[in-house]
Amino acid sequence: SARHFVPPAFVAGLVGGALLAPFSRTARRLWLAGIVAWLAGALGVSVRIAAREGWRHLPVLPAVFAAVHVGYGAGFLGGLVKFARRWRAADR
């Protein structure tokens, strides 16, 4: 499913944007826009969940979402790098 590629794309965008931002105003603006869009989505969903499950959860939900998305994305990308060697060896 396409939704499984969103966290790796997010992590790649974070890293790529951080590397390019010092050199390009456009890259910096796109990088910041991506972060702001993610924050807006995370806060919006956090408020919806907190309204349903209890407001005591609101302070930690954005951090939980960040940990899940960055962890999933970094793990996915790390797996691509790790298993690329095996795929290349299998093609030989």
N, C-alpha and C positions, 0 to 999 in steps of 0.2 A: 504494500500500500504506500502511496505517496507520503502519507503523514509520518512514516518511519524515517524519511529522509530530512524532515524539518530540523530536528535537533543537530544532526551533523552539519547541515548547511548553516545553522545558527552559529555553531562553534567555529566553523571555517570562516564565517563572516566576521566573527569577533577577532579571531587571530589575524586574518588577512587585513581587516580594517585597522587593527592596532599597528601592524607593520607598515601599512601604506599611509596612515593618517599624518605622520610627520612630514610627508613629502608632497601631499596633495590636499588642497582645500576641499575639493569635491569628494575625495575618499573620506576625509574627516567628517564631512557633513552626512554622507551616506551611512557611515559607521555610527555616528551619533543618532541618526534617524532610526536605524535598526534597533539600537539599544532602547531608545525612547518608546518605539512601537512595542517591543517585547515587555518593557516595564508597564506600559499602559494595559496590555493584555493580561499580564500577571496580576496587576492590582485589581483590574476589573473582575477577573475570575476569583481572586482572593476575597473580594467583598461579597460576591455571590455565595461562595462557600461559607464564609463567616456568618452571613445573614441566616443561612439554613442550619448550620451546625453549632454556632455559638461564636460570639465576637471575640472570645479569648484566643481564637485561632488566628485572627487577622495578622498580628505582628510577625508570626513565623511563616505564614504561607508563601509570601514572595521568596523567602530564602529557600524554602523547600522546593518550589518550582525551579529556582535557579540551579540548585544542586541536582535535581533530576534531569533537567534539560542539558546542562553542561556535562554531567556525568555520562548520560546516554550518548550525547554527541561525541564526546572525547573517546569513549569506549568504542563506538562505531568506527570512528576514523582510525583509532589505534588498531582495531581489528583488521581494517583494510590494509594497513601497512604491514601488520604481522603476517597475514595470510597471503599477501601478494607474492611472497617468496614461494610459498607452497603452490600457488596457482601457476607461477612461471615454471617451476620444476615439473609440474604435471603436464604442462604443454610440450615439454621437450621429449 
